[in-house]
């Protein structure tokens, strides 16, 4: 202008200028390629505005031509539309092919104003002429519709089975969906044939997220696995030209039901279950606490009984010794016997204390065996006849069969019958009678005990089997009792699968009947009682003057005395036992099982006499450890305990104990048991040393197979090396994986021979066999028997057999 130039720095880089228009107000409108419409103020020398698709209704940023109109508006030609720009308001209106524009791509910089009547634009398809007063059609909007509702990608219509629609989706205000219908979709549309691309859709789901989605032309709205709950779906139709302009907004209520397991009632049920579980857990915890306290109480009573029975032993044993040896004058003997009777009475009270306290734990488990009923009842009744005769009460027994084998837990059956009989004796006056009757049929057997006692009042019979219940008439008669007996009978009978029936007439007597099934699954599942060992009967029960033991006893008492290890935690009883036995035996003492286990290896006793209940290690554990060790398994173990139940005895015997004696015990019985065990050990020693018979086969009645297998292994090793003169004790120890000292003690205890003597005896036995069976020279037999020196062989053979090898051969063939 005026021959001068001005350079303008564009606010954007790399743009093409396609068209310019200088307005009367001094503003320069610049059409660019890619930057939209720029407005430059030449007075202030700055760009004041930039119109683009992002901030206005322009649908293209490529402005190819700018043509002013008489009314002050500008026609802008783009590659796909013609836009009308109102400079005063800064608004645009577009005319596109969808609205009827013939050419959709106007060329850059090709436009003119013809005679004030029309505009001509150049395009790819030729020139396009518009009248100067043409009106660009204004876009309009039709109502937004909802359609095409789908659940799990399948169309759903009103009236379909399981359909949540009661009417068309467009007329639905609230949509209630089941839990398995939480994947669904629908479509929003607006019928606009004039300018359909101008309508965009945006939506948000209140209750899940609050942000509006980016406007898109597709109105399809889809949800996948929508969580249960209540929501509001909001949908907007907005202008594509002016995205801030909202044509219409609709809302649809949504509700996704909770599953059955998460419903209100289910949650209430869960809460109830949690409360119930808490109550049950608390109750279980309380019951466990009560059981723990009860178990601790039971243990306390058992230990107390053990502690009480031990001093009773110290009282009873010396008194029995005084009576036996007439150590007091005649006038004092009655006092001693009275003291013994009092000790027995105190022992009975201790036993009652244990029975009273252990009633709850006593009935937990059955140990069943088979017994002949008549013999068992006779033995039980016989135990009460002495006391009954003192009170002038007649006890009779009847049976409806000659012979019947039945199964029961003997320990518990003893408690059942003894409680019933003792009650009958207790409440039957002098001159009365008690009848014990046994009966049986095809399915059951039972025992009836009928007395002529005081009976039970009718109004109190329902309380019979309650703990600590006693009849009022029994209390009035001041008959001693604790009310535990019948309650315990009831529990023990029920444990056997039986039942109790009581009939009574006050002042005339009572009949108690216990009935048991002949066959019961409960008895089949019960623990069988281990059969007694043969060594616990027969020879092991023989007295010191019986049978073959007569020959052994002199060797036990003469020469070297046998050694006994006493293990007892009570100092007084340990000292008493030591003084009692030291006259006949060499005695060593220990105060607990752990020390005794160490002492036994060094002391190598002939017998261990041990208490069961001790600190650190009890007698049962000590016995099991001794019997499981090859170096000590030959040592017999005798257990002393205050626990006299059959189960406890069987448990001790199964651990390998050779005898089980209950406190308080008789000194004579203790001594006889010790002598019998040691005598039987001497018999076993002879059997082990009986080389001519061998020990290759374990006897069928042998319980200590470890010792027999040990001797068989030793014999086998010696026989395999019988012709090897270099075979020695060290080699034999190595083959047995034992130390020389341990092997020496073991073999010496079992056979009475040192290892070297045992090997030599085996060689001599084998040589004697060769002399009997083969016609070899003495030298050959000496070599085959492992003797490298014939002269030495002749010497030891003569010493062993009392004659030379030649004389032995002649005598055997003679």
Buried (B, 14 or more C-beta within 10 A) or exposed (E): EEEEEEEBEBEEEEBEBBBEBEEEEEBBBBBBBEBBBBBBBEEEEEBEBBBBBEEBBBBBBBBBBBBBBEEEBBBBBBBBBBBBBEBEEEBBBBBBEBBEBEBBBBBBBBBEBEEEEBBBBBBEEEEBEBEBEEEBBEBEBBEBBBEBBBBEEEEBEBEEEEEBBEEEBBEBEEBBBBBEBBBBBBBBBBEBEBBEEBBBBBBBBBEBEEEEBEBEEEBEBEBEEBEBEEBBBBBBBBBBBBBEEEBBEBEBBBBBBBEEEEBEEEEEEEEEEEEEEEEEEEEEEEEEEEEEEBEEEBEEBBEBBBBBBBBBBBBBBBBBBBBEEEEBEEEEBEEBEEBBEEBEEBBEEBBEBBBBBBBBEBBEEBBBBEBEBBEBBEEBBEEBEEEBEEEEBBBEBEBEEEEBEBBBBBBBBBBBBBBBBBBBBBBBEEEBBBBBBBBBEEEBBBBBBBBBBBBBBEEBBEEBBEEEBBBEBBEEEEBEBEBBBBBBBBBBBBBBBBBBEBBBEBEEBBBBBBBBBBEBEBBEEBEEBEEEBBBBEEBBEBEBEEEEBEEBBEEBEEEEBBBBBBBBBBEEBBBBBBEBBEEBBBBBBBBBBBBBBEBBBEBBBBBBBBBBBBEEBBBBBBBBBBBEBBBBBBBBBBBBBBBBBBBBBBBBBBBBBBBBBBBBBBBEEBBBBBBBBBBBBBBBBBBBBEBEEEBEEBEEEBBBEBBBBBBBBBBBBBEEBBBEBEBEBEBBBEBBEBEEEBBBBBBBBBBBBEBEEBBBBBBBBBBBEBBEEEEBEBEEBBBBBBBEEBEEBBEBBBEBBEEBBEEBBEEEEE
